Amino acid sequence: MSESLVSVVIPLFNKEKYISSTLESVIAQDYRNIELILVDDGSTDHGYELACQMLKDNQHRFKRVVTISKINNGQAAARNEGIAQAHGDYVALLDADDVWAPKKLRKQVEVLDLNPTINLVLCNYMMLFSDAWRTKAVSLRPLDKKIKSWLLTTGYGAGLESTGLLRRSSFRAEHVFDPGLQMCGGLDLTFRMVQAKSVLCLKEYLCGYRIVGGGWHTNKDDLLNSFRHLLGVKDMYSSYAPKIEVNLMIHLRLWKLRNKPSYATTLEFFSLLLSHPVSTSLYLVSTMRRVIVAQLRGIVNFSEVKNLHRLVQE
């Protein structure tokens, strides 16, 4: 029986510093039947040229290599473009600054091959900082609970954009990621698939999610606009909307206090605490708990931390 073809889709925007280690982790996969699709979203650095040369030097490793350069239109559009070009049975998503453990694809392909009713396989991941000892290990099990906490902004995300392997026949390529959801398109797709009972998550930590200053996850305007779009156009989230709106307000005030400390941001936060004492207190407890648990998991799984951290050393 022939191996299923996996299409690896990597959207790229100004990741010159990191794209080499990302591609190395794909090249090093012990699953061999891979095509790679790289979509440059209007980068202004030399990351695209560097990636193209690296793929040219390693083209024998892949069944097919597709490189696309387009004007900047956001990561959702770049992912959709890459998925539309895919020929594989399965589509694996990977951000241009993250890395995979060598067995990641093989483990996930085994699940989809053996479970025809499953359309998405996730894996646990490590949040990688510049120092290995700071690494946090994020478990996505139990999945229903973790996705709900992601939706309510009280938990870490599922990282679909780098942890996920999707069955290509399960979606229409042009509508995978909503362009209006730049910061929570992965949340929307994962939530819908979880509701359809078509998602599994591996227990292994097979992905390294790099935390860098100025990353897209720090763009709070995009975060707020994405959640507003999500709540405005998706009826399935209407019952969660009041709690999400309060939690987003707490999240943004807390982020400003932590990253832009001043008399004004302190006053804003304590005003919020006085007006929403229960919600704010519960949010703080949830946030502290998730950080502590992730740090403890990082210690317990330190051998896997070291292996993934080694992949991102420059």
N, C-alpha and C positions, 0 to 999 in steps of 0.2 A: 504493500500500500504506500502510495507516495505521500510525502509530507505536505501538510497544508502550507500555502504561501502566506507569509505575514508581510503586510505593508506597513513600514515604519514611517510615520509622518512627523516631521520636525519643522515647526514654524520658527523663523529666525528674525530677530530684530536687535541689532547692536549688541551681540554677544561674542565679539572677537576674542575676549579673554577666556571664554569658557567652552566654545563650541568644539574645540579639539578633544577635550576630555569626554564630552558628550558623545561624539562620534566614535571615539575609541571604545566606549562601553558598548556600543552597538556592534562594532566590528568584533569584539571579544565574546559575543553571545555564542553559547554552545549549541544553539539551534541554528541551522545553516540556511534554511530556505526563506530568505528575506529579500525584499526589495525596499529601497530607501528613497523617500520623497522629501526633498528639502525645499521649503517655500520661504524665500526671503521677502520680508514685509517692508521693503524700502529702507534697509539699513544704511546708515551714514558712516559706518566704520568699515574695516576690511574683513569682517567676519564671513561674509558670503564668498569672497574670493578665496579665503583660507579654507573654508569648508569644501568648495568646489575642487581645489587642488588635492585636498586630502581624499575626497571621494574618487577622484581620477586615479590616484595612486593605489587605491584599494578597491577598484571597480570589480576585480575578480572575486571579491568576497560576496557580492550581491548578485541576485538574479537580474536585477534592473536598477538603475539609478536615474532619478528624475530630479532636476534642479530648476526652480522657477524663481524669477526675480520680478517683483511687482511693486507698484506704488504703495505707500503705507495706507492700510485700510483696517488695521487692528488684527489682533491675534485670532479672533473668532473667524474672520474671513480667510485668514491664512490657513487655518486648520481645515476649513471647508474646502478650500482650493486643493489642498493636499489629499484629502479624502476622496474628492471627485476624481483624482488622477489614479487612485489605487486600483490594482488588479487583484489584490490578495483575497483569500478567504476571510482573513482576519486583519483588523487595523489596530496597530499599536501607536499610541500617542506619546510624544516625548518633547518636553520643553528643552530649549537649546542650551540651558545651563544645568540640567539635571543629568543623573547617571543611573545606569542599571547594573545590578549584579549579573554575572555571566549566565546564570541559569534562569533568569527572569522569564524570558519568552518561552523557553521549553516547558517550564512549569505551568504557565498559563495556557499554552496551546494544548497540553494534555487535558486540561479541564474542559475546554471547549470541544475538543474532539470526542470526549466521552460523554458530554452532557448537551445534547442538541437543543434542549429548552432553555439553556443559559446563553445569554447574548453579551454579557459583560463580565470580565474577571478583573478584579482589583487585587492589589497586594499591599501589605503594610509598608511603611516607608520611614526613613530616617531624615530628620531635618539637620542638614550639615552646615555647621558654622566654620569659621576659620580655624578654630581649635577643636580637636576631636572630643575633648572632655565636655564641651558644651552641647554635644549632640543630643537631640531629643528623638525618641522612638515613638512613632504614632501608630497605634493599632486601630484598625477599622472594624474590629469585631467587638460586640455584635453590630452588624451592619445597619439594621433599622435604627437603632439608637444613635449611632454615630452620624448618620445622614441627617437625622432630625436636629441634632446639636449643631451640625454644620449650617443647616438652614436657619437656625435661630441665632447664629453667630456666637454660640457659647462653646463650640468645640473646634478642633482643627478640621480642615477640609479633607476630602477623600483623595485629593490629588489625581483625579481622573486623567488630567492632561499629561501626566507622566507615568501613572501606575496602571492605566487601563488598557485592556486588550478587548476589542469589540468584534462581534460577528458582523461582517460587512453586509450580509443579506438582511440584517435586522433594521436597517434604517435607509431613508432616502438621503443620498450623499449631500445634496444641496441644502438640506435642512437639519444637519446634525447640530451645529452650534448657532444659536441666535446671535446675529451681529450686535444686537442691543444689549447683550449680556457679556460684555468684555471681561468682567470679573467673576461672574457666576454662571457661565455657560456650562461648565463641568458639573456644577451643582444641579442645574436644571435637568441635564441629561441623566445624571446618576439617580436623582430623585424619581424621575419618571420610570426608569428601568427597575428600581427597587420596588416601586408600587406595582409593577407588572410581575414581580417575583422572578426576574430573569438575571439576577446578579449573584455572584459568589465572590468571596475574598479569601485569598491564600493567607495562611498564618505567618509565612516567612516575610522578613524585611528585605525586599528585593529592589528597592528604589531609593536613591539618594536625592533629596530635594534640597538644593543649595539655597541658603539664605544669604543674600548679599544686599548691601546698602543701595538704596535707590531702585530696588526691584519693583516689578509691577504690583506686587502685593502691598506696597506702601502707598499706592495711589488711592487715597481715600475718596476723592471726587468720583473716580471711576467706580469704586465700590458702592457708593451711595446711589449713583445714577443707575448702576446695574440692578441693584435690589429694587429701586423704584420701578424700573421697567419690568422686572420679574413679577412684582405684585400687581402691576397695572394691566398686564396682558395675559397672565396665567391664572385661570380660575381655580386651579387645584391648590393654590397657596393662600386663598382668601381666608381660610380659618386661622392661618398662622400670622396673618398680616399685622394685627394689633401688637402682638408680642415682638415680632421682628422689628417693627418701627421703633418701639421703646428700646430694644436691645441695640439697634444700630445707633441710636442717639447716645446711649451709654458707651458703646464701643468707641465712637468718634471722640467723645469728650475725654475718655480715659487715654486714648492714643495721643491727643493733643497735650494732656497733662504730662504724659511720660516723655514725649519727644520734643515738646516746645514748652517747657515749664516756665511759668511766669505768674505774676499775681492774678492776671486776667483769667488764665486757664485754670488756675486753682479755684478761683471764685466760681467759675462756670461749673466745675465739677461738683463742688460742694452745694451749689444751688440745685443741681440735678439730684444729688443725694437727698436733699431736704424735700424735694417735690416728688421723688419716686424712691422712697427709702427701701421698700421691700425688693422691688425689681433691681435696683442698683446693688444692694447687698448680695442678692442671689447671683447676680452676674459676676461680681467680684469673687465670690466663693467658687463658682464654676470655673472662672478663668485661672485662679490659683491652683485649683485641683488639677486641671488639665495639664498645666505646666509641670507640677510636681510629679504627676504620674508619668508623663512623657520623659522627664529627666531620669526617673527611677528605671523605666524600661530601657533607656539608653545605657545605663550602668549594667543592668542585667544582661543586655545583649551586646556588650562592648566588643566582642570578637567580630560581630557583623558590622558594628560601627567602624572599626578599624579598616575592614575590607572595603567598605563603601567610601570612607574618607580618603583612602589611598588613591581612589580613582579621580578625586577632584584636586589632588595636590598639583600645584603648578610648577 
